[in-house]
């Protein structure tokens, strides 16, 4: 292995580690914002549970799917869409029926769209912070 390949692998590892830390930090900030703005304790609990599911799903998708193919010729628009779909499906699988019902009633009705928006907003924040 030549030194350039080694440097690239180390840099990719560092970026992935930084991205994971940044995801955690941004979601903590979002949870804090929700806690300070939402007065109803039950709504706060449900939104926090939803955001926890989004965080876990985004991290899992990053770890198991994105990190393996990012910066390769396999990282295409289609692969990005698969990653987003995986994150949304994983998040929904972690949400209770009460959380899903709350999102449907209070956040526009479409749970898939809400989850997609939350994942993309989180990823946007990560990209602009790095």
N, C-alpha and C positions, 0 to 999 in steps of 0.2 A: 504494500500500500504506500503510495507516495504521500508526501507531506501535504499537498493540496487536498487530496481526498480526506486525509485525517482532519485537517482544519475544517473542511466542510461538514464532516460528521459531528465534530465537536460543536460547531456553530449551530447546527440543526438541533442538537440535543439541548443546547443552552436556550434557544428560542422556544422550544417545546416546554421546557421547565418554566420559563418566564411566562408563557401564555397560560399555563395552568395556574400559576400564582395570581396572575392578573384576573383570570376568570373568577377565582375565589374572592379577591378583593372587590371587584366590581359588583358581584352579587351580594356581598355583605353590605355595600353601600346602598344597593337597591332595596334590600330587606330593611335597612335602617330607615330609608325614605318611606317605605310602605308603613312601617311601624309609627313613624311620626305623623303621617298624613291621614291614615285610616283610623277613625275614632271607634268604630264598631269592633269589638273584640273578636267576634266570630268571623267577620269579614277579614280582619287582620290575620287570623289563624289560617283561614282558607287560602288567602293570597300568599302567605308565607309558605304554606305547603306546596302550592303551585310553583312558586319560584325555586323552592328547594328541588323539586322534580326537574325543572328546567336546568338548574345548575348541574345536578348529577348527570342528567342525560347529555348535556353539552360536554362535560368532562369525559364521560365514558366514550362518546363518539370521537372526541379528539384523541383519546388514548388508544382506542382499539381500531379506528378506521383511518382518520385523517393523518395522523403522524406516520403511518405506514406508507402512504402514497403521495403525501405532499412533496413538492419539489421533484416529482418524477413526471414522465410523460403520461402517466395514468391519472394525474390530477386535472381532470377536465371539468367542463360545466356539468356534464352528466354525473360525474363523481361527486361534485359539490352538492348537486340536488339529492343524490343518494344519502350523503352525510346529513343533510338537513332533514330529510324524511326519517332517517334513523333516529336522529335526536328527538324529533317530534313524537315519533311512535314510542320511544323509550320513556319520554317524559309522561305521556298519557298513560302508559302502563303503570307508572308509579303513583299516579294520582288516584285518590279515592273517588267514589261516586259523588260524594258531597262536594269535593273540589271541582270536579267536572261540571256538576250541576250549577255551582256558583258561577263558574266562568261562562256557561251558557246563558244564564239569567242576567249577568251583570257586565259582561265584557264583549258584547256583540253577538253572542249565540254560537259562533263557530270556534270550537275548541282547537281544531287543527290550525286555523288561521291565527288564533291568539298565541298558540305555542310557537308557531313559525315566526311571528313577529317578535316574541320574546327572545328566541334563539338568535335571530338576525340582529336584534338590537344589542344583545350581549356581545356577539362577534364583532359588530361595528365598533363598540366601545373598546374592545380589545385591540383591534387594528389601529384605532386612532391613538391609543395609549402607548403602543410599541413603536 
